[in-house]
Amino acid sequence: MEEPQRVVVEQPESNGIAVAGMVLGIIGVVLNIIPVFPYILGVLAIIFGIVGLNKPVKRGMAKASLILGIVTLAMKIIFWVIVVLFSAAGSGM
């Protein structure tokens, strides 16, 4: 009597942390006009990007997460620098 054949299907590894970080980074860049929300999203995207770089799969998404988190925080810093410069220029009149 023949034994039934067994088929082993391997699921490809994923890097869920990197994907989550990239999504948070994209949302942080898009919603940059909201006062507090992008700070949290940017920091989380950076943290998830760093953690995602430790996995050997989908490192590109982890790098994108890291870059988007940095861009989100940089956009907020540039926004506040512009606000301070305009307010200083406006108060001199």
C-alpha positions in Angstrom: 0.0 0.0 0.0 1.3 3.5 -0.9 1.7 6.2 1.6 0.0 9.5 0.8 2.3 12.2 -0.4 2.9 15.1 1.8 3.3 18.6 0.3 5.1 21.1 2.4 4.3 24.7 1.4 6.6 27.4 2.8 5.2 30.8 3.3 7.5 33.6 2.4 8.9 35.5 5.3 7.6 39.0 5.8 8.8 42.0 7.8 5.6 43.3 9.3 7.4 45.8 11.4 8.9 47.4 8.3 5.6 47.5 6.6 3.9 49.1 9.6 6.7 51.7 9.9 6.4 52.6 6.2 2.6 53.1 6.6 3.2 55.2 9.6 5.8 57.3 7.8 3.5 57.8 4.8 0.6 58.9 7.1 3.0 61.2 9.0 4.1 63.0 5.8 0.6 63.3 4.5 -0.9 64.6 7.8 2.0 66.9 8.5 -0.3 69.9 9.0 -1.9 68.4 12.1 -0.2 69.8 15.3 0.9 66.8 17.4 0.1 63.6 15.4 3.1 63.7 13.0 5.7 63.8 15.8 4.3 60.5 17.2 4.1 58.9 13.7 7.6 60.0 12.7 9.2 58.7 15.9 7.3 55.4 15.5 8.3 55.1 11.9 12.0 55.6 12.8 11.8 53.0 15.6 10.0 50.5 13.4 12.5 51.1 10.6 15.5 50.5 12.8 13.9 47.3 14.2 12.9 46.2 10.7 16.5 46.6 9.5 17.5 43.8 11.9 15.4 41.3 9.9 17.0 39.9 6.7 13.9 40.2 4.6 12.3 43.4 3.1 15.1 45.7 4.2 14.0 48.2 1.5 10.7 48.8 3.3 12.6 49.2 6.6 14.9 51.8 4.9 11.8 53.6 3.5 10.2 53.6 6.9 13.3 55.1 8.4 13.6 57.8 5.7 9.9 58.7 5.9 10.1 59.1 9.6 13.1 61.4 9.3 11.3 63.4 6.6 8.2 63.7 8.7 10.2 65.1 11.6 12.2 67.3 9.4 9.1 68.8 7.8 7.7 69.7 11.3 11.0 71.3 12.3 11.1 73.3 9.1 7.5 74.4 9.6 8.3 75.7 13.1 11.4 77.5 11.9 9.4 79.3 9.3 6.7 80.2 11.8 9.3 81.6 14.2 11.1 83.6 11.4 7.8 85.1 10.1 6.7 86.0 13.6 10.0 87.6 14.4 9.8 89.5 11.1 6.2 90.5 11.8 6.9 91.8 15.3 9.7 94.2 14.0 7.2 96.4 12.3 
